[in-house]
Amino acid sequence: MIATTPSPPYYAVIFTSVRTDIDDGYGDMALRMVELAHEQPGFLGVESARNEQTDGALGITVSYWESLESIRAWRQQAEHQIAQQTGRERWYETYKTRICKVERDYGFEQ
Amino acid sequence: MIATTPSPPYYAVIFTSVRTDIDDGYGDMALRMVELAHEQPGFLGVESARNEQTDGALGITVSYWESLESIRAWRQQAEHQIAQQTGRERWYETYKTRICKVERDYGFEQ
């Protein structure tokens, strides 16, 4: 689902990752993190997609936030910190996180 | 592949879309647009992922750019304009484009 976000400015966290082939709780963690994010102050929405294994298994998750403060609080949320740590130890080959200010947006619907 | 981008600030275009079930040249167009983008002044890189049909077929493409001017020029590139038009007529159920300034980034590698 495309996230329903307010008029800019707001903030986006682009999290691009390549997975290892270790599953070991990854799916449960991913669902739990989305659930938790929804409870965070300033959370606006999230979009996520991952290619099939054959395509390098690249995944992109973009979460949207009201402010840099709300992003900082989410990064430091206790259960999320454990997931980040486990991610580095187990689930991710590599990742990059980009913190952005959304300045303009526009859309299309059939 | 995760895009190799310079130190912030730089710009990102987050293009989130849901496809129709019409294929009709979509794959060729997508490849051609990536090829064309690489030739544009100010282009820094692109990342793309799409879920399987069962998962709502959400796709996310993030392209990275040096400046708002380079994004504007890409949006107006002639062949890209035809692709945008055909996308609305044929390939996309809905999409959203968000223009962002990347303010900070950090990464991890095994």
Backbone of each chain as ProteinMPNN parsed JSONL, in Angstrom:
{"seq_chain_A": "MIATTPSPPYYAVIFTSVRTDIDDGYGDMALRMVELAHEQPGFLGVESARNEQTDGALGITVSYWESLESIRAWRQQAEHQIAQQTGRERWYETYKTRICKVERDYGFEQ", "coords_chain_A": {"N_chain_A": [[0.834, -1.209, 0.0], [0.475, 2.218, -0.817], [1.668, 4.796, 1.182], [-0.397, 7.065, 2.98], [0.199, 10.297, 3.242], [0.709, 13.506, 4.842], [0.556, 16.958, 3.588], [3.691, 18.109, 2.319], [6.186, 20.006, 4.212], [7.555, 16.888, 5.387], [9.169, 14.004, 6.869], [11.346, 11.393, 5.627], [12.596, 8.1, 5.996], [14.769, 6.269, 4.266], [15.421, 3.003, 3.929], [17.587, 0.824, 2.687], [18.402, -2.461, 1.831], [20.36, -5.496, 1.708], [19.701, -8.825, 2.106], [21.017, -11.506, 4.144], [21.174, -15.116, 3.7], [19.982, -16.136, 5.905], [17.137, -16.947, 7.671], [15.615, -17.3, 10.193], [13.701, -16.001, 12.184], [13.365, -13.58, 10.951], [11.074, -12.688, 9.449], [9.026, -12.465, 11.41], [10.17, -10.515, 13.043], [10.232, -8.352, 11.244], [7.489, -7.84, 10.8], [6.739, -7.218, 13.425], [8.212, -4.874, 13.861], [6.99, -3.062, 12.114], [4.48, -2.943, 13.301], [5.196, -1.874, 15.808], [6.301, 0.587, 15.003], [4.031, 1.948, 14.141], [2.986, 2.692, 16.578], [4.605, 4.658, 17.464], [5.207, 8.079, 18.376], [4.6, 10.603, 15.984], [4.81, 9.006, 13.751], [4.028, 8.441, 10.352], [3.573, 6.663, 8.249], [4.364, 3.725, 6.23], [6.208, 2.077, 3.642], [7.05, -0.793, 1.77], [9.182, -2.989, -0.054], [10.516, -5.898, -1.607], [12.859, -7.487, -3.701], [12.896, -10.631, -5.444], [15.011, -13.432, -4.614], [16.68, -14.039, -6.796], [17.246, -11.602, -7.841], [19.2, -10.257, -6.513], [18.118, -9.759, -4.115], [17.491, -7.268, -3.09], [16.056, -4.952, -0.864], [13.7, -2.384, -0.099], [12.655, -0.186, 2.327], [10.59, 2.397, 3.187], [9.972, 4.694, 5.637], [7.769, 7.129, 7.009], [7.737, 10.268, 8.656], [6.875, 12.776, 11.114], [8.829, 14.538, 12.058], [12.373, 15.215, 12.625], [12.955, 14.635, 15.235], [11.088, 12.663, 15.911], [12.038, 10.596, 14.346], [14.533, 10.154, 15.482], [13.771, 9.269, 18.03], [12.513, 6.87, 17.37], [14.656, 5.426, 16.315], [16.007, 4.956, 18.644], [14.315, 3.464, 20.166], [13.711, 0.809, 22.418], [13.132, -2.002, 21.788], [13.384, -1.891, 19.065], [16.077, -1.262, 18.836], [17.267, -3.659, 19.609], [16.426, -5.231, 17.457], [17.82, -3.936, 15.383], [20.458, -4.516, 16.099], [20.444, -7.349, 16.008], [19.874, -7.599, 13.333], [22.256, -6.68, 12.133], [23.961, -8.688, 12.999], [22.894, -10.981, 11.871], [20.744, -10.911, 9.839], [21.209, -9.074, 7.753], [23.231, -8.525, 4.962], [24.264, -6.175, 4.025], [23.412, -2.733, 4.519], [21.84, 0.495, 3.974], [20.972, 3.583, 5.374], [19.004, 6.386, 4.868], [18.292, 9.647, 5.773], [15.78, 11.882, 5.161], [14.324, 14.973, 4.043], [11.125, 15.475, 2.953], [10.213, 17.408, 0.35], [8.409, 17.974, -1.644], [5.521, 16.532, -3.143], [3.627, 14.428, -5.385], [0.909, 12.766, -7.035], [-0.796, 9.989, -8.673], [-3.792, 8.456, -9.702], [-5.717, 5.856, -11.042]], "CA_chain_A": [[0.0, 0.0, 0.0], [1.157, 3.508, -0.815], [1.342, 5.481, 2.436], [-1.117, 8.324, 2.899], [1.016, 11.236, 4.011], [0.191, 14.879, 4.797], [1.29, 17.851, 2.695], [5.065, 18.382, 2.753], [7.293, 19.103, 4.509], [7.62, 15.839, 6.406], [10.468, 13.336, 6.75], [11.362, 10.001, 5.176], [13.785, 7.284, 6.232], [14.915, 5.249, 3.219], [16.273, 1.91, 4.424], [17.839, -0.106, 1.583], [19.174, -3.551, 2.426], [20.521, -6.797, 1.063], [19.579, -9.844, 3.14], [21.752, -12.761, 4.119], [20.158, -16.163, 3.491], [19.511, -16.609, 7.222], [15.782, -16.476, 7.952], [15.718, -17.274, 11.655], [12.958, -14.974, 12.903], [13.345, -12.298, 10.234], [9.704, -12.296, 9.095], [8.338, -12.034, 12.636], [10.759, -9.234, 13.453], [9.818, -7.299, 10.308], [6.091, -7.52, 11.118], [6.704, -6.578, 14.745], [8.748, -3.515, 13.754], [5.948, -2.239, 11.499], [3.472, -2.784, 14.358], [5.778, -0.951, 16.792], [6.456, 1.913, 14.394], [2.705, 2.566, 14.168], [2.699, 3.213, 17.923], [5.556, 5.729, 17.785], [4.758, 9.451, 18.101], [5.118, 11.213, 14.766], [4.823, 8.054, 12.626], [3.03, 8.791, 9.339], [3.269, 5.553, 7.348], [5.53, 2.947, 5.787], [6.078, 1.332, 2.371], [8.126, -1.772, 1.762], [9.222, -3.902, -1.206], [11.766, -6.652, -1.717], [12.994, -8.323, -4.897], [13.173, -12.054, -5.285], [16.409, -13.828, -4.4], [17.399, -13.998, -8.073], [17.504, -10.229, -8.269], [20.075, -9.617, -5.543], [17.377, -9.679, -2.858], [17.455, -5.902, -2.589], [14.797, -4.519, -0.266], [13.612, -0.962, 0.246], [11.565, 0.196, 3.223], [10.574, 3.835, 3.446], [9.019, 5.111, 6.665], [7.519, 8.578, 6.956], [7.705, 10.806, 10.022], [6.558, 14.199, 11.255], [9.97, 15.386, 12.431], [13.64, 14.532, 12.899], [12.88, 14.155, 16.619], [10.356, 11.395, 15.941], [12.94, 9.592, 13.758], [15.549, 9.865, 16.495], [13.144, 8.461, 19.088], [12.286, 5.527, 16.816], [15.947, 4.756, 16.22], [16.458, 4.597, 19.991], [13.31, 2.633, 20.845], [14.47, -0.33, 22.961], [12.941, -3.241, 21.034], [13.936, -1.602, 17.734], [17.54, -1.344, 18.952], [17.614, -5.093, 19.586], [16.244, -5.679, 16.065], [18.93, -3.389, 14.589], [21.648, -5.284, 16.475], [20.297, -8.697, 15.451], [19.966, -7.412, 11.887], [23.672, -6.615, 11.745], [24.599, -9.969, 13.301], [22.27, -12.147, 11.285], [19.824, -10.835, 8.704], [21.602, -8.187, 6.658], [24.566, -8.526, 4.373], [24.625, -4.758, 3.997], [22.269, -1.817, 4.404], [22.107, 1.941, 4.03], [19.833, 4.354, 5.874], [19.098, 7.794, 4.464], [17.299, 10.492, 6.436], [15.444, 12.879, 4.142], [13.184, 15.88, 4.182], [10.287, 15.458, 1.749], [9.931, 18.819, 0.06], [7.302, 18.083, -2.59], [5.048, 15.242, -3.627], [2.453, 14.427, -6.253], [0.523, 11.383, -7.29], [-1.699, 9.637, -9.774], [-4.655, 7.314, -9.42], [-6.604, 5.545, -12.183]], "C_chain_A": [[0.869, 1.26, 0.0], [0.705, 4.265, 0.438], [0.601, 6.788, 2.156], [-0.421, 9.311, 3.82], [0.436, 12.644, 3.875], [0.934, 15.707, 3.749], [2.71, 18.052, 3.214], [5.145, 19.775, 3.408], [6.974, 18.064, 5.587], [8.914, 15.087, 6.142], [10.317, 11.889, 6.296], [12.676, 9.352, 5.598], [13.799, 6.199, 5.165], [15.91, 4.212, 3.728], [16.407, 0.885, 3.302], [18.748, -1.209, 2.097], [19.305, -4.746, 1.494], [20.552, -7.822, 2.192], [20.663, -10.906, 3.017], [20.739, -13.857, 3.764], [19.7, -16.798, 4.818], [18.112, -16.057, 7.489], [15.603, -16.236, 9.452], [15.031, -16.079, 12.34], [12.82, -13.655, 12.16], [11.922, -11.798, 9.948], [8.926, -11.766, 10.297], [8.845, -10.667, 13.087], [10.243, -8.106, 12.564], [8.372, -6.867, 10.588], [5.991, -6.749, 12.429], [7.195, -5.131, 14.665], [7.722, -2.566, 13.108], [4.86, -1.918, 12.524], [3.945, -1.733, 15.373], [5.877, 0.473, 16.245], [5.125, 2.668, 14.426], [2.381, 3.2, 15.52], [3.591, 4.396, 18.29], [4.945, 7.102, 17.515], [5.397, 9.963, 16.81], [5.198, 10.272, 13.573], [3.711, 8.392, 11.644], [2.66, 7.632, 8.419], [4.535, 4.847, 6.921], [5.198, 2.231, 4.485], [7.273, 0.401, 2.275], [8.033, -2.676, 0.538], [10.55, -4.638, -1.185], [11.749, -7.505, -2.971], [13.191, -9.782, -4.519], [14.672, -12.314, -5.178], [17.266, -13.659, -5.658], [17.852, -12.599, -8.458], [18.371, -9.497, -7.247], [19.416, -9.395, -4.202], [17.41, -8.283, -2.241], [16.071, -5.58, -2.031], [14.852, -3.03, 0.036], [12.417, -0.779, 1.177], [11.671, 1.696, 3.455], [9.543, 4.103, 4.533], [8.95, 6.631, 6.686], [7.216, 9.087, 8.361], [7.437, 12.295, 10.007], [7.791, 15.074, 11.413], [11.237, 14.553, 12.6], [13.643, 13.958, 14.318], [12.163, 12.803, 16.674], [11.197, 10.27, 15.33], [14.004, 9.173, 14.772], [14.978, 8.965, 17.588], [12.916, 7.024, 18.612], [13.599, 4.737, 16.735], [16.402, 4.236, 17.59], [15.469, 3.74, 20.763], [13.944, 1.275, 21.203], [14.354, -1.603, 22.113], [13.497, -3.095, 19.611], [15.47, -1.683, 17.752], [18.024, -2.796, 18.933], [17.496, -5.638, 18.158], [17.388, -5.176, 15.182], [20.205, -4.203, 14.828], [21.603, -6.693, 15.852], [20.396, -8.655, 13.928], [21.41, -7.399, 11.41], [24.366, -7.963, 11.964], [24.139, -11.086, 12.374], [21.602, -11.929, 9.93], [20.325, -10.041, 7.503], [23.055, -8.375, 6.255], [25.117, -7.094, 4.403], [23.34, -3.923, 3.994], [22.738, -0.369, 4.402], [20.825, 2.639, 4.476], [20.029, 5.809, 5.473], [17.948, 8.571, 5.09], [17.033, 11.701, 5.546], [14.302, 13.78, 4.584], [12.388, 15.859, 2.881], [9.826, 16.891, 1.493], [8.707, 19.005, -0.825], [6.811, 16.677, -2.9], [3.846, 15.433, -4.542], [2.155, 12.996, -6.64], [-0.427, 11.236, -8.443], [-2.529, 8.455, -9.332], [-5.579, 7.122, -10.614], [-8.023, 6.032, -11.911]], "O_chain_A": [[1.863, 1.349, 0.722], [-0.49, 4.361, 0.717], [0.93, 7.517, 1.22], [-0.456, 9.164, 5.042], [-0.252, 12.94, 2.898], [1.845, 15.201, 3.095], [2.914, 18.154, 4.423], [4.276, 20.618, 3.185], [6.241, 18.321, 6.543], [9.688, 15.489, 5.273], [9.298, 11.246, 6.546], [13.734, 9.981, 5.561], [12.943, 5.314, 5.16], [17.088, 4.508, 3.931], [15.458, 0.162, 3.0], [19.762, -0.924, 2.735], [18.473, -4.969, 0.614], [21.342, -7.697, 3.127], [21.164, -11.173, 1.924], [19.565, -13.557, 3.55], [19.103, -17.874, 4.824], [17.921, -14.842, 7.53], [15.459, -15.099, 9.902], [15.684, -15.26, 12.985], [12.224, -12.711, 12.679], [11.61, -10.63, 10.179], [8.251, -10.741, 10.207], [8.069, -9.786, 13.459], [9.865, -7.041, 13.052], [8.069, -5.674, 10.609], [5.26, -5.764, 12.534], [6.646, -4.257, 15.335], [7.603, -1.409, 13.511], [4.381, -0.787, 12.61], [3.197, -0.829, 15.744], [5.574, 1.44, 16.944], [5.087, 3.867, 14.7], [1.589, 4.14, 15.593], [3.364, 5.06, 19.302], [4.235, 7.273, 16.524], [6.591, 9.774, 16.58], [5.61, 10.687, 12.489], [2.57, 8.607, 12.054], [1.561, 7.61, 7.865], [5.642, 5.302, 7.208], [4.058, 1.83, 4.254], [8.385, 0.769, 2.656], [6.941, -3.082, 0.139], [11.578, -4.082, -0.798], [10.755, -8.165, -3.273], [13.603, -10.105, -3.405], [15.488, -11.499, -5.608], [18.409, -13.204, -5.599], [18.734, -12.431, -9.3], [18.295, -8.275, -7.122], [20.045, -8.909, -3.262], [17.362, -8.134, -1.02], [15.05, -5.894, -2.644], [15.901, -2.486, 0.38], [11.3, -1.175, 0.847], [12.715, 2.199, 3.869], [8.368, 3.776, 4.368], [9.933, 7.322, 6.418], [6.533, 8.429, 9.146], [7.727, 12.989, 9.033], [7.807, 16.219, 10.96], [11.173, 13.328, 12.706], [14.259, 12.924, 14.574], [12.586, 11.904, 17.4], [11.083, 9.118, 15.748], [14.329, 7.993, 14.901], [15.627, 8.011, 18.018], [13.106, 6.076, 19.375], [13.646, 3.546, 17.043], [17.087, 3.218, 17.686], [15.749, 3.331, 21.89], [14.631, 0.672, 20.378], [15.366, -2.21, 21.762], [14.011, -4.052, 19.032], [16.08, -2.128, 16.779], [19.046, -3.119, 18.327], [18.346, -6.404, 17.703], [17.874, -5.913, 14.324], [20.932, -4.535, 13.892], [22.575, -7.161, 15.259], [20.941, -9.569, 13.31], [21.748, -8.029, 10.408], [25.257, -8.335, 11.201], [24.886, -12.028, 12.113], [21.86, -12.67, 8.981], [19.919, -10.298, 6.37], [23.966, -8.382, 7.083], [26.271, -6.853, 4.758], [22.302, -4.377, 3.512], [23.869, -0.056, 4.774], [19.733, 2.317, 4.007], [21.087, 6.392, 5.709], [16.783, 8.2, 4.953], [17.95, 12.453, 5.218], [13.444, 13.399, 5.38], [12.922, 16.19, 1.822], [9.141, 17.497, 2.316], [8.045, 20.042, -0.778], [7.6, 15.733, -2.917], [3.149, 16.446, -4.486], [3.024, 12.126, -6.585], [-0.813, 12.205, -9.098], [-2.028, 7.552, -8.662], [-6.151, 8.079, -11.135], [-8.906, 5.861, -12.752]]}, "seq_chain_B": "MIATTPSPPYYAVIFTSVRTDIDDGYGDMALRMVELAHEQPGFLGVESARNEQTDGALGITVSYWESLESIRAWRQQAEHQIAQQTGRERWYETYKTRICKVERDYGFEQ", "coords_chain_B": {"N_chain_B": [[21.285, -3.704, -6.129], [22.777, -1.57, -3.726], [22.84, 1.892, -3.98], [25.769, 3.816, -4.578], [26.438, 6.678, -3.084], [27.31, 10.187, -2.763], [28.591, 12.164, 0.048], [25.985, 13.556, 2.051], [24.588, 16.928, 1.654], [22.284, 15.598, -0.773], [19.888, 14.718, -3.344], [16.791, 12.848, -3.373], [14.463, 10.941, -5.246], [11.596, 9.436, -4.469], [9.746, 6.967, -5.78], [6.826, 5.445, -5.606], [4.785, 2.756, -6.478], [1.832, 1.056, -7.708], [1.26, -1.58, -9.816], [-0.737, -2.124, -12.777], [-2.255, -5.107, -14.243], [-1.3, -5.214, -16.757], [1.216, -5.992, -18.974], [2.785, -5.54, -21.483], [5.217, -4.221, -22.721], [6.307, -3.088, -20.469], [8.587, -4.019, -18.978], [10.759, -3.585, -20.764], [10.594, -0.811, -21.024], [11.162, -0.024, -18.379], [13.825, -0.872, -18.029], [15.023, 0.684, -20.022], [14.565, 3.258, -19.041], [16.188, 3.328, -16.774], [18.67, 3.107, -17.982], [18.673, 5.477, -19.505], [18.467, 7.381, -17.432], [20.967, 7.173, -16.254], [22.469, 8.605, -18.052], [21.782, 11.195, -17.64], [22.584, 14.547, -16.604], [23.829, 15.033, -13.337], [22.803, 12.747, -12.229], [22.954, 10.275, -9.692], [22.508, 7.665, -8.851], [20.469, 4.623, -8.548], [17.895, 2.711, -6.968], [15.862, -0.186, -6.763], [12.905, -2.025, -6.084], [10.434, -4.584, -6.112], [7.461, -6.019, -4.892], [6.082, -9.345, -5.004], [3.178, -10.308, -6.906], [1.183, -11.285, -5.151], [1.467, -9.717, -2.962], [0.303, -7.27, -3.22], [1.732, -6.07, -5.159], [3.333, -3.841, -4.835], [5.742, -1.434, -5.694], [8.931, 0.096, -5.275], [10.966, 2.655, -6.342], [13.92, 4.342, -5.968], [15.583, 7.142, -6.951], [18.665, 8.931, -7.113], [20.042, 12.206, -6.928], [21.999, 15.088, -7.837], [20.948, 17.654, -7.536], [17.978, 19.774, -7.297], [17.499, 20.854, -9.746], [18.577, 18.991, -11.529], [16.765, 16.941, -11.155], [14.428, 18.089, -12.087], [15.074, 18.424, -14.788], [15.277, 15.76, -15.594], [12.669, 14.883, -15.204], [11.488, 16.204, -17.279], [12.663, 15.195, -19.516], [12.481, 14.072, -22.854], [11.902, 11.358, -23.819], [11.427, 10.144, -21.414], [9.16, 11.52, -20.621], [7.254, 10.476, -22.368], [7.219, 7.857, -21.426], [6.201, 8.313, -18.854], [3.621, 9.192, -19.478], [2.58, 6.945, -20.842], [2.743, 5.183, -18.747], [0.742, 6.153, -17.012], [-1.484, 5.682, -18.579], [-1.455, 2.923, -18.91], [0.344, 1.14, -17.358], [0.375, 1.669, -14.603], [-1.605, 1.409, -11.726], [-1.775, 3.126, -9.617], [0.327, 5.766, -8.377], [2.901, 7.405, -6.426], [4.997, 10.202, -6.14], [7.785, 11.395, -4.485], [9.748, 14.128, -3.674], [12.819, 14.628, -2.258], [15.19, 15.923, 0.111], [18.208, 14.579, 0.961], [19.493, 14.417, 4.072], [21.147, 13.181, 5.878], [23.115, 10.219, 6.116], [23.859, 6.741, 6.75], [25.589, 3.607, 7.018], [25.966, -0.007, 6.812], [28.063, -2.823, 6.603], [28.759, -6.251, 6.214]], "CA_chain_B": [[22.488, -3.055, -5.608], [22.622, -0.318, -2.999], [23.527, 2.95, -4.73], [26.892, 4.489, -3.939], [26.114, 8.096, -3.182], [28.29, 11.038, -2.07], [28.148, 12.674, 1.347], [24.866, 14.504, 1.974], [23.256, 16.774, 1.092], [21.952, 15.34, -2.177], [18.442, 14.621, -3.442], [16.214, 11.546, -3.696], [13.082, 10.868, -5.73], [10.978, 8.161, -4.083], [8.616, 6.69, -6.674], [6.133, 4.25, -5.113], [3.73, 2.498, -7.454], [1.14, -0.223, -7.808], [1.114, -1.878, -11.24], [-1.879, -2.841, -13.329], [-1.729, -6.4, -14.693], [-0.896, -5.078, -18.168], [2.674, -5.992, -19.112], [2.842, -4.732, -22.686], [6.372, -3.33, -22.88], [6.717, -2.471, -19.202], [9.96, -4.394, -18.619], [11.683, -2.877, -21.656], [10.58, 0.61, -20.66], [11.83, 0.15, -17.087], [15.268, -0.977, -18.291], [15.427, 1.838, -20.827], [14.558, 4.467, -18.206], [17.384, 3.265, -15.927], [19.769, 3.407, -18.903], [18.578, 6.914, -19.811], [18.741, 8.164, -16.22], [22.427, 7.182, -16.096], [23.059, 9.603, -18.96], [21.336, 12.538, -17.272], [23.476, 15.298, -15.712], [23.432, 15.079, -11.931], [22.317, 11.446, -11.756], [23.9, 9.662, -8.76], [22.282, 6.227, -8.675], [19.057, 4.226, -8.444], [17.605, 1.436, -6.29], [14.506, -0.539, -7.146], [12.41, -3.306, -5.573], [8.982, -4.766, -6.276], [6.903, -7.234, -4.286], [5.327, -10.266, -5.849], [1.766, -10.0, -7.134], [0.405, -11.639, -3.956], [1.675, -8.765, -1.872], [-0.182, -5.959, -3.639], [2.583, -5.632, -6.274], [3.919, -2.525, -4.563], [7.123, -1.244, -6.113], [9.582, 1.337, -4.852], [12.209, 3.012, -7.029], [14.495, 5.588, -5.454], [16.727, 7.637, -7.719], [19.415, 9.935, -6.36], [20.406, 13.309, -7.817], [22.831, 16.152, -7.259], [20.249, 18.92, -7.294], [16.583, 19.843, -7.741], [17.53, 21.168, -11.185], [18.783, 17.75, -12.288], [15.5, 16.191, -11.068], [13.482, 18.756, -12.983], [15.468, 18.113, -16.17], [14.934, 14.349, -15.825], [11.214, 14.797, -15.324], [11.077, 16.788, -18.558], [13.358, 14.528, -20.625], [11.413, 13.741, -23.812], [11.546, 9.939, -23.831], [10.889, 9.893, -20.08], [7.786, 12.044, -20.603], [6.398, 9.489, -23.046], [7.079, 6.731, -20.485], [5.287, 8.739, -17.791], [2.283, 9.23, -20.05], [2.155, 5.557, -21.07], [2.562, 4.62, -17.403], [-0.585, 6.531, -16.493], [-2.517, 5.078, -19.422], [-1.37, 1.482, -19.066], [1.103, 0.273, -16.464], [0.22, 1.947, -13.176], [-2.895, 1.599, -11.088], [-1.593, 4.349, -8.835], [1.699, 5.993, -7.929], [3.199, 8.648, -5.709], [6.384, 10.643, -6.287], [8.168, 12.315, -3.404], [11.047, 14.765, -3.905], [13.391, 14.755, -0.913], [16.589, 16.281, 0.332], [18.853, 13.644, 1.886], [20.242, 15.274, 5.016], [22.103, 12.382, 6.62], [23.023, 8.79, 5.812], [24.858, 5.868, 7.378], [25.405, 2.265, 6.481], [26.558, -1.17, 7.481], [28.475, -3.888, 5.692], [29.347, -7.409, 6.924]], "C_chain_B": [[22.14, -1.766, -4.867], [23.451, 0.742, -3.724], [24.658, 3.549, -3.9], [26.7, 5.986, -4.146], [27.152, 8.914, -2.398], [27.789, 11.423, -0.679], [26.958, 13.608, 1.156], [25.368, 15.947, 2.133], [23.267, 16.395, -0.395], [20.453, 15.092, -2.206], [17.995, 13.207, -3.816], [14.811, 11.736, -4.249], [12.563, 9.478, -5.38], [9.734, 7.987, -4.943], [7.992, 5.363, -6.23], [4.942, 3.982, -6.018], [3.074, 1.142, -7.247], [0.862, -0.427, -9.289], [-0.296, -2.363, -11.566], [-1.393, -4.245, -13.688], [-1.401, -6.395, -16.192], [0.631, -5.024, -18.269], [3.106, -5.11, -20.283], [3.987, -3.707, -22.747], [6.909, -2.741, -21.593], [8.187, -2.742, -18.857], [11.005, -3.658, -19.446], [11.769, -1.401, -21.296], [11.371, 0.837, -19.378], [13.35, 0.107, -17.25], [15.79, 0.257, -19.029], [15.501, 3.103, -19.971], [15.788, 4.5, -17.277], [18.618, 3.642, -16.754], [19.828, 4.908, -19.198], [18.95, 7.776, -18.607], [20.25, 8.286, -16.005], [23.113, 8.245, -16.966], [22.71, 11.04, -18.576], [22.373, 13.248, -16.398], [22.931, 15.271, -14.284], [22.886, 13.772, -11.381], [23.372, 10.787, -10.868], [23.722, 8.152, -8.602], [20.804, 5.933, -8.542], [18.964, 2.882, -7.729], [16.152, 1.097, -6.563], [14.128, -1.902, -6.57], [10.909, -3.382, -5.815], [8.547, -6.084, -5.647], [6.22, -8.093, -5.337], [3.852, -9.86, -5.884], [0.919, -10.192, -5.876], [0.469, -10.568, -2.864], [1.26, -7.353, -2.296], [0.659, -5.35, -4.752], [3.122, -4.22, -6.089], [5.369, -2.499, -5.024], [7.65, 0.079, -5.6], [10.85, 1.508, -5.673], [12.689, 4.329, -6.442], [15.654, 5.975, -6.357], [17.349, 8.804, -6.955], [20.03, 10.938, -7.324], [21.209, 14.369, -7.074], [22.032, 17.361, -6.815], [18.787, 18.814, -7.727], [16.519, 20.122, -9.239], [17.702, 19.89, -12.008], [17.516, 16.877, -12.245], [14.478, 16.775, -12.037], [13.791, 18.408, -14.44], [15.1, 16.669, -16.528], [13.432, 14.191, -16.019], [10.75, 15.262, -16.699], [11.763, 16.149, -19.767], [12.311, 13.897, -21.555], [10.96, 12.284, -23.755], [10.933, 9.529, -22.48], [9.445, 10.405, -19.976], [6.808, 11.087, -21.28], [6.157, 8.286, -22.114], [6.109, 7.084, -19.352], [3.834, 8.694, -18.269], [1.745, 7.805, -20.25], [1.925, 4.861, -19.735], [1.185, 4.919, -16.851], [-1.692, 5.843, -17.287], [-2.6, 3.561, -19.258], [-0.828, 0.726, -17.873], [0.809, 0.461, -14.98], [-1.236, 2.127, -12.776], [-2.869, 2.935, -10.33], [-0.103, 4.531, -8.537], [1.809, 7.288, -7.138], [4.685, 8.947, -5.867], [6.689, 11.635, -5.176], [9.594, 12.815, -3.664], [11.637, 15.142, -2.551], [14.825, 15.261, -0.96], [17.172, 15.308, 1.353], [19.771, 14.455, 2.795], [21.34, 14.51, 5.742], [22.014, 10.945, 6.135], [24.106, 8.026, 6.567], [24.57, 4.445, 6.927], [26.11, 1.215, 7.291], [26.937, -2.175, 6.412], [29.136, -4.987, 6.491], [30.863, -7.431, 6.773]], "O_chain_B": [[21.315, -0.975, -5.325], [24.618, 0.517, -4.042], [24.528, 3.758, -2.694], [26.794, 6.484, -5.268], [27.794, 8.396, -1.484], [26.686, 11.045, -0.283], [26.928, 14.375, 0.194], [26.447, 16.169, 2.682], [24.137, 16.816, -1.158], [19.797, 15.243, -1.176], [18.719, 12.469, -4.485], [14.059, 12.59, -3.778], [13.027, 8.474, -5.92], [8.785, 8.765, -4.844], [8.561, 4.294, -6.453], [4.164, 4.894, -6.296], [3.666, 0.216, -6.694], [0.294, 0.447, -9.944], [-0.966, -2.948, -10.716], [-0.223, -4.555, -13.461], [-1.247, -7.45, -16.807], [1.263, -4.122, -17.72], [3.717, -4.06, -20.087], [3.757, -2.499, -22.816], [7.87, -1.972, -21.619], [8.932, -1.831, -18.494], [12.004, -3.171, -18.917], [12.85, -0.813, -21.263], [12.16, 1.777, -19.293], [14.071, 0.933, -16.689], [16.847, 0.796, -18.705], [16.398, 3.926, -20.155], [16.356, 5.563, -17.028], [19.487, 4.387, -16.3], [20.893, 5.523, -19.145], [19.657, 8.775, -18.742], [20.753, 9.344, -15.627], [24.202, 8.718, -16.642], [23.275, 11.989, -19.121], [22.983, 12.613, -15.537], [21.737, 15.46, -14.054], [22.542, 13.69, -10.202], [24.546, 10.738, -11.233], [24.668, 7.444, -8.26], [19.981, 6.843, -8.437], [19.84, 2.029, -7.866], [15.301, 1.986, -6.593], [14.941, -2.826, -6.569], [10.203, -2.377, -5.733], [9.179, -7.122, -5.841], [5.836, -7.62, -6.407], [3.36, -9.159, -5.0], [0.05, -9.376, -5.569], [-0.369, -10.527, -1.964], [1.796, -6.364, -1.795], [0.36, -4.26, -5.239], [3.34, -3.495, -7.059], [6.128, -3.434, -4.771], [6.914, 1.061, -5.5], [11.706, 0.623, -5.702], [11.951, 5.315, -6.422], [16.606, 5.21, -6.507], [16.667, 9.553, -6.256], [20.487, 10.569, -8.406], [21.107, 14.519, -5.856], [22.385, 18.022, -5.839], [18.406, 17.882, -8.435], [15.594, 19.678, -9.92], [17.063, 19.719, -13.046], [17.232, 16.156, -13.201], [13.758, 16.044, -12.717], [12.885, 18.133, -15.227], [14.662, 16.398, -17.646], [12.984, 13.451, -16.895], [9.745, 14.779, -17.221], [11.481, 16.515, -20.908], [11.367, 13.26, -21.088], [9.764, 12.01, -23.655], [10.041, 8.682, -22.42], [8.61, 9.787, -19.314], [5.678, 10.911, -20.824], [5.043, 7.769, -22.027], [5.296, 6.255, -18.942], [2.943, 8.223, -17.562], [0.612, 7.499, -19.879], [1.016, 4.042, -19.608], [0.532, 4.042, -16.286], [-2.72, 5.465, -16.726], [-3.665, 2.971, -19.437], [-1.454, -0.228, -17.409], [0.971, -0.467, -14.188], [-1.989, 2.882, -13.391], [-3.799, 3.739, -10.398], [0.639, 3.552, -8.456], [0.926, 8.144, -7.181], [5.525, 8.055, -5.743], [5.946, 12.592, -4.957], [10.52, 12.025, -3.848], [11.024, 15.888, -1.787], [15.558, 15.053, -1.927], [16.684, 15.221, 2.48], [20.711, 15.099, 2.329], [22.336, 15.092, 6.172], [20.928, 10.493, 5.772], [25.126, 8.588, 6.966], [23.458, 4.121, 6.509], [26.755, 1.493, 8.302], [26.214, -2.356, 5.432], [29.976, -4.715, 7.349], [31.522, -8.327, 7.3]]}, "name": "protein", "num_of_chains": 2, "seq": "MIATTPSPPYYAVIFTSVRTDIDDGYGDMALRMVELAHEQPGFLGVESARNEQTDGALGITVSYWESLESIRAWRQQAEHQIAQQTGRERWYETYKTRICKVERDYGFEQMIATTPSPPYYAVIFTSVRTDIDDGYGDMALRMVELAHEQPGFLGVESARNEQTDGALGITVSYWESLESIRAWRQQAEHQIAQQTGRERWYETYKTRICKVERDYGFEQ"}
